[in-house]
Amino acid sequence: MKQLALRYLSFEDLTTKELHDILQLRTRIFVVEQDCPYLEVDGQDPKSLHILGYFAGQFNAYLRIVFPPVDSETYHIGRVVVGPDLRKKGLGTELIKAALKWTQEHAATPKIRVQAQEHLKPWYETLNFHSISEPYPWDGIPHIDMEWRASSS
């Protein structure tokens, strides 16, 4: 299977078309598919790196890395999404690995966290994320905070 072609863009470098496509994909999945009315445009995009994934020339995978505030070293990976037609093909794993690699290359001692939907906990664990909270409801969906740890091998 082909790999994702990835683009790494700051908010300022996104074209209006790219921003439209990102918001359309995120809203389609997180608001409509998951039947979860919430404010998708949350103010975090301007302080994030956006990783856009293209498969067979089409935009269909995305995540953002929210940069830490000045008083922290913690990066947050979020809005991880793969279009419905391409799920279960390893593209989400490829996307997360790209985000982990980028963060390790651009931060001295990064802490990397996700606020994962609880049902995805086993998948995140395969990527060396470990629970650091108990499950909690967030916009009606059970979530769990997880932190990445570099493997010792």
matplotlib code that plots the C-alpha trace (Angstrom):
import matplotlib.pyplot as plt

x = [0.0, 1.2, 2.2, 0.8, 2.4, 2.7, 2.8, 3.9, 2.5, 2.2, -1.2, 0.1, 1.3, -2.0, -3.9, -7.6, -8.4, -6.2, -7.8, -11.3, -10.4, -9.0, -12.1, -14.4, -12.7, -12.6, -16.2, -17.4, -15.8, -15.8, -19.1, -21.3, -20.1, -19.5, -22.7, -20.9, -21.9, -19.0, -16.9, -14.5, -12.7, -11.2, -8.5, -5.7, -5.0, -3.0, -0.5, -0.2, 1.8, -0.6, 0.3, -1.8, -1.9, -2.6, -3.3, -3.5, -3.3, -6.4, -6.4, -7.8, -5.7, -4.7, -3.5, -2.2, 0.6, -0.2, 2.9, 3.5, 3.0, 6.1, 6.0, 5.8, 7.6, 4.5, 3.3, -0.2, -1.1, -4.8, -7.5, -6.1, -8.3, -8.4, -11.2, -13.7, -12.7, -9.1, -9.4, -7.7, -5.0, -2.2, -2.5, -3.3, -0.2, 1.9, 0.5, 1.2, 4.8, 5.4, 4.2, 6.4, 9.4, 8.9, 8.5, 11.7, 13.6, 12.4, 12.2, 15.1, 13.2, 9.6, 6.8, 4.1, 0.5, -2.8, -6.3, -7.4, -10.9, -10.9, -11.7, -8.5, -6.3, -5.0, -4.0, -2.1, -0.4, 1.1, 2.7, 4.3, 1.6, 0.8, -2.3, -1.7, -5.4, -8.5, -11.2, -13.3, -16.2, -15.3, -18.1, -20.1, -17.3, -15.0, -11.4, -8.2, -5.0, -1.9, 1.8, 4.3, 7.5, 10.4, 11.0, 14.0, 15.0]
y = [0.0, 3.5, 5.8, 9.2, 12.2, 14.6, 18.4, 20.3, 23.8, 26.5, 28.2, 31.2, 29.0, 27.3, 28.4, 29.2, 26.0, 23.9, 25.5, 24.9, 21.2, 20.7, 22.2, 20.3, 16.9, 17.6, 18.8, 15.8, 13.3, 14.9, 16.8, 15.0, 11.3, 11.2, 13.2, 15.6, 19.2, 21.3, 24.3, 22.7, 26.0, 26.2, 28.9, 26.4, 26.3, 29.5, 28.1, 24.7, 22.9, 21.2, 17.9, 17.2, 13.7, 13.0, 9.5, 8.9, 12.7, 13.4, 15.1, 12.6, 12.6, 15.2, 16.1, 19.1, 19.6, 22.4, 24.1, 24.4, 27.7, 29.5, 27.9, 24.3, 21.8, 19.8, 19.4, 18.2, 16.1, 16.4, 16.3, 13.1, 12.1, 9.8, 9.9, 7.0, 5.3, 4.8, 3.7, 0.5, 0.8, 2.1, 5.8, 7.0, 5.2, 6.8, 10.2, 9.9, 8.6, 11.6, 13.9, 12.2, 12.4, 16.1, 16.9, 15.0, 16.8, 20.3, 20.2, 19.7, 17.5, 17.3, 15.9, 14.8, 14.2, 13.3, 13.5, 10.2, 8.9, 6.1, 3.4, 4.3, 3.7, 0.3, 1.8, 4.7, 2.2, 0.5, 3.8, 4.1, 6.3, 5.6, 6.7, 9.5, 10.0, 8.2, 8.3, 11.4, 12.7, 15.4, 16.6, 13.5, 11.1, 9.2, 10.4, 9.7, 11.7, 9.9, 10.8, 9.4, 7.8, 7.0, 3.2, 1.9, -0.3]
z = [0.0, -0.8, 2.0, 2.9, 1.3, 4.2, 4.3, 7.5, 7.7, 10.2, 10.5, 8.6, 5.7, 5.2, 2.1, 2.5, 0.6, 2.9, 6.0, 4.5, 3.8, 7.3, 8.9, 6.6, 7.4, 11.2, 11.3, 9.2, 11.6, 15.0, 14.9, 12.3, 12.3, 16.1, 16.7, 19.0, 18.7, 20.0, 19.0, 16.4, 15.8, 19.3, 19.0, 19.0, 15.3, 15.2, 17.7, 16.0, 13.4, 10.9, 9.3, 6.2, 4.7, 1.1, -0.2, -3.9, -4.4, -2.2, 1.2, 3.7, 6.9, 9.4, 12.8, 14.6, 17.1, 19.5, 20.6, 24.4, 26.2, 27.3, 30.8, 29.5, 27.4, 26.6, 23.0, 22.4, 19.4, 18.6, 16.0, 14.6, 11.8, 8.8, 6.3, 6.6, 3.3, 4.4, 8.1, 9.3, 6.7, 9.0, 7.9, 11.4, 12.7, 9.9, 10.8, 14.5, 13.9, 11.7, 14.5, 17.0, 14.7, 14.0, 17.7, 18.7, 15.9, 16.9, 20.7, 23.1, 25.6, 24.5, 26.5, 24.1, 25.2, 23.6, 24.9, 23.4, 23.0, 25.5, 22.9, 21.1, 24.2, 23.0, 19.6, 21.3, 23.6, 20.5, 19.8, 23.3, 24.8, 28.5, 30.5, 32.9, 33.9, 34.6, 31.9, 31.9, 29.7, 27.2, 24.9, 25.7, 24.7, 27.2, 26.9, 28.7, 28.9, 27.6, 27.4, 25.0, 26.2, 23.9, 23.7, 25.5, 22.6]

ax = plt.figure().add_subplot(projection="3d")
ax.plot(x, y, z, "-o")
ax.set_aspect("equal")
plt.show()
